[in-house]
Amino acid sequence: MPDIHYVCLSDMHLGAQNSLLTNLKTASSDIDHSAPSPLLVKLIDCLNSLIGLNADQNFKPTLILNGDILEFALAEDNDAVMCFEGLIDLIVPQDGKGLFDRIIFNPGNHDHHLWETARETQYANFLSEDPIAKWGSTKIPTPWHVTELFGFPEKLLSSYFLTSFIRRRSDLKQSKRTIETAYPNLGLKRDDGKKIVVFHHGHFTEDMYLLMSTLRTMLFPQNPNLPEDIWGWEEENFAWIDFFWSTLGRSGDVGKGVGSVYEKLQDDKQVKILLAHLAAGLADKFKIPLMPGSIEAKLIDSALGPLVDKVRSLERTKPGVKLSDESEKGLWRYMEGPLKRQIKRELKSEDVPSDVSFVFGHTHKPFEQDMNFDGYPGWVHVYNSGGWVVDTVNRQYLHGGAVVLIDENLNTATLRMYNEHDSLQEYNVEVSEANHPGDEPGPFFTEIEKRVGEKREL
């Protein structure tokens, strides 16, 4: 009987006021840190029940947190980490009987700064050692920007920030438990090398997160292409991602204003007002000689408009399709470009394994689908784990949250926990897998569907 060996969650946005997993005070938008969100408690109870049906009761799965777990773009550090502490208290109770053996963090754009702290800490520790004994030279090597794709289980980094934080709890202070980090891709491979599962938060499927690379091609057109490797993608764009999506919202009163800007980007009228105010202010502050202020403001407005449109056109703001044409092209570009190169290089093979699953989130629109990418010998099983925030008062029926489950043979199934609906009766947990119409359901899917069915009857 297949057992649950890996559990993947993403886009919890802990600390965000619009996250279903952030506990708010009654009839208030203030965060209540005294207890975890009731929905978060129920989610972990559900996982506990399903994992409790594993045949091997001595085995504890690995939890993979696939990005945007903590909300650092629109929440203060203390709010985000205290909500994360609520999650830790649920999965690592004080009785010592933790639900998971390991916790691996693969940061997204909203918690990208956790990757920066992890890599800089490791780099500092690396440089503090004897350089001649370590790498045979006194020359300092360049900082690295990614982890090995198949670094699990031996070659992951420790998240200095999160590990230090959870160890403030008295019973964990002397423990060896760490929050491990991979970025931006985490791969699992079967012993025979013929089957792999790759996790990526999903931000690199959108052009907005490659803005610095785009500017580079505009300023230096003699080199118009994106870097070939994922190292280059991150090296060129990490500062932009970290600033705009993971630190800007924490800039005191400015950060609070940025939060309101994000909200106004959902409304066409508010966007026009916002741009007009910004353009007029910049025109007044930085006057161009011999140019009337009104004309100058219009020029600035027209220049800012395309950038704002880029931010507004992010995938999660397109509720009508599970994956827009633009994001689908971005997904193809990522799969057929840097990810494929990384797979081949680390497996030391000219070919990609025949059985590949790809798990991402970021869009907040869960789905399961087989896709046919160039250079992959078989259909790739693509899973999106959705998200746990409600962006608008109007229902967005494709938005929802899912949990991705993986067994010991790297078979995959998802628990679709919810999609936004109009009535309570329409909120049902569903089990899904990526396959073709007419295919027989896989054994792991069948097992999880059976377990969910048994729990529904209780």
C-alpha positions in Angstrom: 0.0 0.0 0.0 1.5 3.4 -1.0 2.1 5.8 1.9 2.4 9.6 2.1 6.1 10.4 2.2 6.0 14.1 1.2 3.5 16.8 1.8 3.7 20.1 -0.2 2.0 23.4 0.8 2.5 26.8 -0.7 1.1 30.4 -0.7 -0.1 30.4 2.9 0.9 34.1 3.2 1.0 33.8 7.0 0.8 37.3 8.4 -1.3 38.7 5.6 -4.7 40.0 6.7 -6.3 38.4 3.6 -4.9 35.0 4.3 -7.4 32.4 5.5 -4.6 30.9 7.6 -3.9 34.2 9.5 -5.9 34.4 12.7 -7.8 37.7 13.0 -9.6 39.1 16.0 -13.4 39.0 15.8 -14.9 41.7 13.6 -11.4 43.2 13.1 -8.5 43.2 10.7 -6.0 43.0 13.6 -4.1 39.8 13.9 -4.7 37.6 17.0 -1.4 36.0 17.9 -2.7 34.1 20.8 -3.8 31.1 18.7 -3.4 29.8 15.2 -6.2 30.4 12.7 -9.1 27.9 13.1 -8.7 27.0 9.5 -5.0 26.3 9.9 -5.9 24.0 12.8 -8.4 22.1 10.7 -5.9 21.8 7.8 -3.2 20.2 10.0 -5.8 18.0 11.6 -6.8 16.8 8.2 -3.2 16.0 7.3 -2.6 14.3 10.6 -5.6 12.0 10.0 -4.4 11.1 6.5 -0.8 10.5 7.5 -2.1 8.5 10.5 -3.4 5.9 8.0 0.1 5.2 6.6 1.0 1.5 6.9 4.4 2.3 8.4 3.5 4.1 11.6 7.1 4.7 12.5 7.8 6.7 9.4 7.3 10.5 9.4 7.0 12.4 6.1 8.8 15.4 4.9 7.0 18.8 4.7 7.9 20.9 1.7 6.9 24.6 2.0 7.0 25.7 -1.6 7.2 29.5 -1.2 5.1 32.5 -0.1 4.6 30.8 3.3 5.4 33.9 5.2 4.1 37.3 4.0 7.1 39.6 4.0 5.8 41.9 1.2 2.7 43.2 3.0 3.2 42.4 6.7 5.7 43.1 9.4 8.3 40.5 10.3 6.9 39.9 13.7 3.4 39.3 12.4 4.6 36.8 9.8 6.9 34.9 12.1 4.4 34.7 14.9 1.8 33.2 12.5 4.5 30.8 11.3 5.1 29.9 15.0 1.4 28.9 15.1 2.1 26.5 12.3 5.2 25.1 14.0 3.3 24.6 17.2 0.7 22.5 15.3 3.1 20.3 13.4 5.8 20.1 16.2 3.7 19.8 19.4 5.4 20.1 22.8 4.9 16.4 23.5 7.7 15.7 21.0 5.5 13.7 18.6 6.1 15.9 15.5 4.0 15.2 12.4 7.0 15.6 10.0 10.5 14.4 10.2 12.0 17.3 8.1 10.8 20.7 7.0 12.2 22.1 3.8 11.6 25.7 2.8 11.7 26.6 -0.9 11.1 30.4 -0.8 8.9 32.3 -3.2 8.8 36.0 -4.1 7.0 37.1 -1.0 9.4 35.4 1.3 12.5 35.6 -1.0 14.4 37.4 1.8 14.6 34.1 3.7 16.7 32.7 0.8 19.0 35.8 1.0 19.6 35.3 4.8 20.3 31.6 4.3 22.7 32.0 1.4 24.5 35.0 3.0 24.9 33.1 6.3 26.3 30.1 4.5 28.6 32.3 2.4 29.9 34.1 5.5 30.6 30.7 7.3 32.3 29.5 4.2 34.6 32.5 4.0 35.5 32.2 7.7 37.2 28.9 7.1 40.9 28.5 6.1 40.7 29.4 2.3 43.8 27.4 1.3 42.7 24.3 3.2 39.1 24.7 1.9 39.6 25.3 -1.8 43.3 25.6 -2.3 43.5 29.3 -2.9 43.3 32.7 -1.1 41.1 34.0 -3.9 37.5 34.5 -2.7 35.0 32.8 -4.9 31.8 34.5 -6.1 28.7 34.1 -4.0 26.3 31.4 -5.3 22.6 32.1 -6.0 21.0 28.7 -6.1 21.2 25.3 -4.4 21.7 22.0 -6.2 18.5 20.7 -7.7 19.0 17.2 -6.2 20.5 18.4 -3.0 18.0 16.4 -0.9 18.7 14.9 1.5 22.3 15.8 2.2 23.0 19.2 0.6 20.4 21.6 1.8 21.1 24.8 3.6 19.8 25.6 7.1 17.5 28.6 7.2 19.3 30.7 9.8 16.4 33.0 10.4 13.6 30.4 10.8 15.8 27.9 12.6 16.8 30.5 15.1 13.2 31.6 15.5 11.8 28.1 16.3 14.6 27.4 18.8 13.3 30.2 21.0 10.8 27.6 22.2 12.3 26.0 25.3 11.8 22.4 24.2 13.4 23.0 20.8 16.3 25.2 22.0 18.7 22.2 22.3 17.1 20.1 19.6 18.7 19.3 16.2 15.6 20.3 14.3 16.2 22.8 11.6 14.2 24.5 8.8 16.2 23.5 5.7 16.3 25.6 2.6 16.5 25.0 -1.1 16.1 27.6 -3.9 14.7 28.1 -6.5 14.3 24.4 -7.4 14.0 21.3 -5.2 14.2 17.9 -6.8 13.4 14.4 -5.7 14.6 11.4 -7.7 13.9 7.7 -7.5 16.8 5.4 -6.9 16.7 4.1 -10.5 16.9 7.7 -11.8 13.9 7.2 -14.1 11.4 9.3 -12.1 11.8 12.7 -10.6 9.6 15.4 -9.0 10.6 19.0 -9.1 9.3 21.8 -6.9 9.5 25.5 -7.8 7.5 28.3 -6.3 6.5 29.5 -9.8 7.5 33.2 -9.9 10.0 32.7 -12.6 7.2 31.7 -15.0 6.2 35.4 -15.1 8.1 38.2 -16.9 7.7 40.6 -14.0 10.2 38.6 -12.0 12.7 38.9 -14.8 12.5 42.7 -15.0 16.3 43.3 -14.5 17.1 40.9 -17.3 14.6 42.7 -19.5 16.2 46.0 -18.7 19.6 44.6 -19.4 18.5 43.5 -22.9 17.1 47.0 -23.5 20.2 48.8 -22.3 22.7 46.4 -23.9 20.9 45.1 -27.0 24.0 43.3 -28.2 23.1 40.6 -25.7 19.3 40.3 -26.1 18.9 36.8 -24.5 18.0 35.6 -21.0 20.8 33.7 -19.3 20.8 30.0 -20.1 21.0 28.7 -16.5 18.9 29.3 -13.5 21.9 30.7 -11.7 21.9 33.6 -14.2 18.2 34.2 -13.9 18.5 34.6 -10.1 21.8 36.5 -10.2 20.4 39.2 -12.5 17.0 39.5 -10.7 17.4 38.6 -7.1 17.8 42.2 -5.9 14.6 43.3 -7.7 12.6 40.4 -6.3 13.9 40.9 -2.8 13.3 44.6 -2.9 9.8 44.9 -4.4 8.3 41.6 -3.3 9.9 40.7 0.0 11.2 43.9 1.7 9.5 47.0 0.4 6.3 46.4 2.3 8.1 46.4 5.6 9.4 50.0 5.2 7.6 51.6 8.1 4.8 53.9 7.1 5.9 53.7 3.5 5.3 50.0 3.7 1.8 50.5 4.9 1.2 52.8 1.9 2.6 50.1 -0.4 0.0 47.7 1.0 -2.8 50.1 0.1 -1.2 50.4 -3.4 -1.4 46.7 -3.9 -5.1 46.8 -3.0 -5.8 49.7 -5.3 -4.2 47.8 -8.3 -7.3 45.7 -8.3 -9.5 48.7 -9.2 -9.1 50.5 -12.6 -10.4 53.8 -11.2 -8.1 53.8 -8.3 -5.1 53.0 -10.5 -5.8 56.1 -12.7 -6.0 58.3 -9.5 -2.9 56.7 -8.1 -0.9 57.3 -11.3 -2.1 60.9 -11.7 -1.0 61.7 -8.1 2.4 60.0 -8.6 3.0 61.7 -11.9 2.0 65.1 -10.7 4.2 64.7 -7.6 7.2 63.7 -9.6 6.7 66.4 -12.1 6.6 69.0 -9.3 9.6 67.5 -7.6 11.9 67.1 -10.6 11.0 69.8 -13.1 12.3 69.6 -16.7 13.5 73.0 -17.9 11.2 74.9 -20.3 8.4 72.2 -20.0 5.0 73.0 -18.5 4.2 71.0 -15.4 1.0 69.5 -16.9 2.7 68.2 -20.0 5.6 66.8 -17.9 3.1 65.0 -15.6 1.4 63.5 -18.6 4.7 62.2 -19.9 5.6 60.7 -16.6 2.1 59.1 -16.4 2.5 57.5 -19.8 5.9 56.2 -18.8 4.7 54.7 -15.5 1.6 53.2 -17.0 3.2 50.2 -18.7 5.1 49.2 -15.6 2.0 49.4 -13.5 0.1 47.4 -16.1 2.8 44.7 -15.8 2.3 44.5 -12.0 -1.5 44.5 -12.5 -1.3 41.7 -15.1 0.2 39.1 -12.8 -1.3 35.7 -13.1 -3.2 35.7 -9.8 -5.1 38.8 -11.0 -6.6 36.9 -14.0 -9.4 34.9 -12.4 -11.0 33.7 -15.7 -8.4 31.1 -16.7 -6.4 28.6 -14.7 -3.3 29.6 -16.7 -3.2 32.6 -19.1 -1.5 32.4 -22.5 1.3 34.7 -21.2 2.0 32.5 -18.1 1.7 29.3 -20.1 4.4 30.7 -22.4 6.5 31.6 -19.3 6.0 28.1 -17.9 7.2 26.5 -21.2 10.2 28.9 -21.3 11.2 27.9 -17.8 10.7 24.1 -18.3 12.4 24.0 -21.6 15.2 26.4 -20.6 17.0 26.6 -17.3 15.1 23.8 -15.5 15.9 21.3 -18.3 19.5 22.3 -18.3 19.8 22.0 -14.5 18.2 18.5 -14.6 20.6 17.2 -17.3 23.6 18.8 -15.7 23.0 17.4 -12.2 22.0 13.9 -13.5 25.0 14.0 -15.8 22.8 12.8 -18.6 21.9 14.0 -22.1 18.3 13.1 -21.5 15.6 14.1 -19.0 14.0 11.1 -17.1 10.9 9.7 -18.8 8.7 10.3 -15.8 8.7 13.9 -14.5 6.2 15.7 -12.2 6.5 19.5 -11.7 4.9 21.2 -8.7 4.4 24.9 -8.4 2.1 27.5 -6.8 2.3 31.3 -7.0 -0.9 31.8 -9.1 -3.4 30.9 -6.4 -5.3 28.8 -9.0 -4.8 25.1 -8.3 -4.9 22.6 -11.2 -3.6 19.3 -12.4 -2.6 18.7 -16.0 -0.3 16.7 -18.2 1.8 18.9 -20.5 4.1 18.1 -23.3 7.3 20.2 -23.1 10.1 20.0 -25.7 13.0 17.9 -24.6 11.0 15.8 -22.1 10.5 12.3 -23.4 7.1 11.8 -21.7 4.2 13.9 -20.6 5.1 16.0 -17.6 2.6 15.8 -14.7 2.0 19.5 -13.7 0.5 20.3 -10.4 -0.4 23.8 -9.0 -1.0 24.0 -5.3 -3.1 27.2 -5.4 -3.1 29.6 -2.5 -4.8 30.5 0.8 -5.7 34.2 0.3 -8.9 35.9 -0.8 -7.9 38.9 -2.9 -11.3 40.4 -3.7 -14.9 40.5 -2.3 -16.1 39.0 -5.5 -15.8 35.2 -5.9 -13.0 34.0 -8.1 -14.0 30.5 -8.8 -10.7 29.2 -10.0 -8.9 30.5 -6.9 -8.4 27.9 -4.1 -5.9 25.9 -2.1 -4.6 22.4 -2.5 -2.1 20.1 -0.8 0.2 18.0 -3.0 0.9 14.5 -1.6 3.7 12.2 -2.8 4.4 8.6 -2.0 7.6 6.6 -1.7 7.7 5.9 -5.4 7.2 9.6 -6.3 3.6 9.1 -7.4 1.6 12.3 -6.9 -1.9 13.2 -5.9 -3.5 16.5 -4.7 -6.1 17.3 -2.1 -8.1 20.2 -3.5 -9.1 21.7 -0.2 -11.3 24.4 -1.6 -12.2 26.6 -4.5 -14.0 29.9 -3.9 -17.8 29.2 -4.3 -21.1 31.0 -3.6 -22.5 28.5 -1.2 -21.2 26.5 1.7 -22.5 23.3 0.2 -20.1 23.7 -2.8 -17.0 23.6 -0.6 -15.8 19.9 -0.8 -12.4 18.3 -0.5 -11.5 16.5 -3.8 -8.6 14.2 -4.7 -7.1 14.7 -8.1 -4.1 13.7 -10.2 -2.6 14.8 -13.5 -3.4 12.3 -16.3 -5.0 11.8 -19.7 -8.8 11.2 -20.2 -9.4 7.5 -20.1 -6.3 6.7 -18.1 -6.7 4.3 -15.2 -6.3 6.1 -11.8 -2.9 5.5 -10.2 -2.5 3.4 -7.0 -1.6 6.4 -4.9 -4.5 8.4 -6.1 -6.8 5.5 -5.3 -5.3 5.1 -1.8 -5.7 8.8 -1.0 -9.2 8.9 -2.3 -10.1 5.9 -0.1 -8.6 7.6 3.0 -10.5 10.8 2.3 -13.7 8.9 1.8 -13.3 7.1 5.1 -12.7 10.4 6.9 -15.7 12.0 5.3 -17.9 9.3 6.8 -16.7 10.0 10.4 
